[in-house]
Amino acid sequence: MHYKLYDIYQSGHPVTTDSRNVAPQSLFFALKGDRFDGNAYAAGALEAGASYAVVDDPKIAVDDRYILVPDTLKALQSIARLHRRNLDIPVLAITGSNGKTTTKELVSRVLGKRFKVSTTRGNLNNHIGVPLTLLSIEPGTEFAVVEMGANHQGEIASYCRIAEPDYGLITNIGKAHLEGFGGEPGIRQGKGELFDWLRRTEGIAFYPTDSQPLKEMVTIRPQLTAHGFSASALKKLPAQNNMLSLEYAGYPLHTHLAGDFNIHNIAAALAIGEYFEVDTADSISAIESYVPDNLRSQRIVTKHNILFMDAYNANPSSMSASLDYFSRIDEPGYKKMLILGDMRELGRYTEQEHRAVLHQIGRNGFTDVYLVGEQFQSVNDGLYKSFATVETLAEYLREHPVNKRVILIKGSRSIRLDEIEPFL
């Protein structure tokens, strides 16, 4: 059945899983989620122009436009694996606790100076996004870069079985998804599944030697072929508008990225470019051309304030790094302000990690602080202004506008802190 589906896909029927965005003659997969059943939207997808609907509910399959399978998600993943094998191109997988998407963007641009590259769009890095990324790879592509996110053990291994990467990069090991992974040992195990795959398949791993956890993860896998790189190869230059400026191999490198933590992401892109024989000047040009527009490391100048928008995601490691960076920046004529949202998926570590953020705020001397979310509210103890939701914060800002502030905005995506930009 999966070979039949793949033949249909190859004959010019693009895959979609969203009935609201159906391309003509597409192949619609009726996936299930916690709050929806795609089978209910199959008929609508066909009416919108899809040629076929892949379903796993027999009651839905009323004519030959419906293709009945035991499990639509497994069917999607199976044809993605078939497509990957037919592509016969190198695949580089990128995972890590922080910096995956930024690093993916930088690496893709660097490799794009020498190869025709296809990469993960946006943040499609999960059990649905990885197969969709593979199925979006077109003929003529010479290199694929696939981002892999995970919040528990076994996920990265499952994505490797679909994407079959030849190369892999783990950006770092930090305090992310502590609830699912069960602490740092669990994070090492889960992210290390990429190294395990590369060891078994004689692939090649890239890793930052500046990271003690990753050095140890390489050491305990003596049969793994690993290439280390270090951020020490980059020298900091005076910042331009608080964006990173660096020197590498005698070349100046002026980025559109805020935060010293991005130095490690840049180092990874340069190291991978060097391994694949991309000219150094071309690699630097590629990195300089990247302007983030995805709520990550963005500097936004509004009519009244300057925003450092990093509101796509947050965990204890990335929050700490952002606060540390923000404590050192200087925007003449502007007073510093924090707008921070809850960090999710921390499980039993939730209270202690939110308290740790409050302690860091105090150590760094921040006083103009707005906190958003139930977790921060529960530990705030009246230290700073606190709001249950972004809507209540927006209402407060409407009545109490702020001006001449340079503002760090950071929180988990579900807090939706980006929605307050119009009020700043």
TAGIDA-V171878 format. One line per field, one symbol per residue. ss: DSSP state (~ for helix, > for strand, _ for the rest). phi: phi as a letter, one per 30 degrees, with the letter a starting at -180 (. if undefined). psi: psi as a letter, one per 30 degrees, with the letter a starting at -180 (. if undefined). A space follows every 50 residues. Layout:
# TAGIDA-V171878
ss: ???
phi: ???
psi: ???
This chain:
# TAGIDA-V171878
ss: _~~~~~~~~~____>>__________>>>__>____>~~~~~~~~~~___ _>>>>__________>>>___~~~~~~~~~~~~~~~~__>>>>>>____~ ~~~~~~~~~~~_____>>>_________~~~~~~~_______>>>>>___ ____~~~~~~~~~___>>>>_______~~~~__~~~~~~~~_~~~~~~~~ ~__>>>>>___~~~~~~~~_____>>>>>_~~~>>>>>>>__>>>>>>__ >>>>_______~~~~~~~~~~~~~~____~~~~~~~~~_________>>> >____>>>>>_____~~~~~~~~~~~~~______>>>>>>>_____~~~~ ~~~~~~~~~~~~~_____>>>>_~~~~~~~____>>>__~~~~~~~~~~_ ____>>>>>>__~~~_~~~~~~~_
phi: .dddddddeddjcddbbcddbcdeidcccddcbdbabeedcdddddddkd dbbcbbcedddcaddccdbdaddddddddddddedddhbdbccbbkdbie dddedddddddddbbdccbedhbdbcdcdddddddddcejdcabccdbca badjdddddddddhdcbabcdabbdbhddddijdeddedddddddddddd cidbccadddcdededddddbddddbccbbdddccdcedchicdbbbbhi cdbcccccjdddedddeddddddddcideeddddddddddcdbbichccb ccdcbcccdbcdaabedddddddddddcdbceibcdbcbcceccichdce ddddddddddedddidbcbccbkdddedcdhidbdbbdbddddedddddb dcbhccbdcbadeddidddcedcc
psi: eeeeeeeeefggjkklgjffiklkgljkkilkaegljfefgeeeeeeffk elkjlgjffeifagfkjklejeeeeeeefeeeeeefehlkkkkkalelge eeeeeeeeeeffffljkklkkbhigafeeeeeeeffklkfkfkkjkkjll glkfeeeeeefefikflkkjeljaikheeefhleeeeeeeeffeeeeeee ghakkklkffjeeeeeeeegifgkjkjllkfffkkklkljhgkkklkkhf kkjjlgkkkfffeeeeeeeeeeeeeghkkeeeeeeeeffjjkghgkhkjk jafflkkjjhgelkleeeeeeeeeeffflkjkfkkkkkjkllklhfbfge eeeeeeeeeeeeefgkfikkkkleeeeffehgelkkkelfeeeeeeeefi kklhkkkkjklleffhffffefg.
